[in-house]
């Protein structure tokens, strides 16, 4: 009973990834989003970490299942297996590290090859609070995002600036794609599932009523 009640508290479930080089603050972004506080004892992720949260996006309740992947090269073969069927991703670099920015193309290629065909990706320039040490300009990253059809925000896992906004914007775009028919939650590998609330609407009373005289094929 408890499991059924939980499933009815949201309309959709989206599978999300957080990807990018090690040290960009991916785990801290996830922790800030879920716990609303900075994770100051963060070590490099080994393999994959997981978190989930229900958010309200334009009146729809969406449960995000978020997989935070390790950024080190030695874990790439492990983390790639988690890309399958992801509906959304935060592609993270560190604004104070040119190296993490230069690696974005490789991460983007992996995501588009291995995840859902219509994956929605938002580029996040993290560590906005360290603006004095910046190596990547806002304009440069904005151009990269535009050229690769990505949304873009600069975030700070330390202060929380734009962290929730990044997840919200990504989820909102996925919902728009569902509404337009571009994404189908019933298609295998879409990274989207109906929650209990949406299923109740699909099983509306008109579907369960007896056929009228006009509908009868007798």
CORGIJO-V252156 format. One record per helix or strand of 2 or more residues. SS is the DSSP state (a for helix, b for strand). FROM is the first residue (numbers start at 1). TO is the last residue. If there is no record, write none. Layout:
BEGIN
ss | from | to
SS | FROM | TO
SS | FROM | TO
END
This chain:
BEGIN
ss | from | to
a | 2 | 7
b | 12 | 19
a | 26 | 35
b | 48 | 57
b | 60 | 69
a | 73 | 80
b | 88 | 94
a | 98 | 102
a | 104 | 114
b | 120 | 126
a | 128 | 133
a | 138 | 147
b | 151 | 154
a | 163 | 180
b | 192 | 194
a | 196 | 202
a | 205 | 208
END
